[in-house]
Amino acid sequence: MSEVPGGHSRQTAAKPFWGWHRLQADWAEAIVTAAGVRPGELVLDLGAGTGALTEPLLDVGARVIAVELHPGRVTRLRRRFAAAVADRRLAVVQVDLLAFHWPRRPFRIVANPPFAITSPLIMRITSSDHRLRQADLLLKRSVVRDRVARQQGHASGFTSSAALELPRHAFTPRPPVDVGVLRLTRRRS
Ligand SMILES: C[S@@+](CC[C@H](N)C(=O)[O-])C[C@H]1O[C@@H](n2cnc3c(N)ncnc32)[C@H](O)[C@@H]1O
């Protein structure tokens, strides 16, 4: 897959956060369906874990770049989706999601990144020069509501909307906060 980032700069590298509330498969599927991903689209799964979102993304025919920093999870992703890696429908990249190179062609993001790096990630998404069409990000619901109310990112060309709200039982173990999906959509110029 030619769009696979080949390297990364450490200048914005984040301290890794390994803690994890595992997203249930039915909810992962619902998120991908709600995002409206179409066959052939390039989608980044940032903080892919062991592939909760990677699987339904591949199932709908997307080409996926799974970005994950944890070495053990990277190994599990490559094993679990070996056929898709062999077919070049999936690239698993072990790199810091705050420091990897964006694809050159149009792409989407569908991701459940660590809450602890939500702000720098959104800042990076909305301030970079790239061809992102739409990002669907699982975040604390309070953050989603705040960003939608304030339309942060609007100045840089993105509209914020609340795409989905998830119940706490969508995760194992249940998180201590409510979670929702923030959708960033590039505005037409
Ligand atoms: C909230 S979990 C989501 C896992 C999976 N996508 C899911 O929905 O169940 C976030 C993932 O991001 C990974 N991670 C943490 N910091 C990272 C970083 N700086 N760069 C890339 N991945 C990171 C963690 O190892 C973890 O697997």
The ligand as an ORCA input file, in Angstrom:
! r2SCAN-3c Opt
* xyz 0 1
  C      -8.665      3.218     23.658
  S      -7.583      1.976     22.984
  C      -8.509      1.501     21.559
  C      -8.221      0.110     21.084
  C      -9.169     -0.399     19.989
  N      -9.128      0.454     18.810
  C     -10.589     -0.481     20.497
  O     -11.415      0.316     20.036
  O     -10.870     -1.320     21.350
  C      -6.280      2.995     22.359
  C      -5.090      2.262     21.747
  O      -4.096      3.242     21.408
  C      -2.806      2.724     21.663
  N      -1.913      3.875     21.887
  C      -1.700      4.560     23.028
  N      -0.875      5.606     22.821
  C      -0.568      5.570     21.491
  C       0.226      6.398     20.642
  N       0.854      7.473     21.126
  N       0.324      6.069     19.328
  C      -0.317      4.975     18.828
  N      -1.101      4.159     19.581
  C      -1.228      4.462     20.899
  C      -2.981      1.812     22.872
  O      -1.978      0.821     22.915
  C      -4.388      1.238     22.632
  O      -4.316      0.027     21.953
*
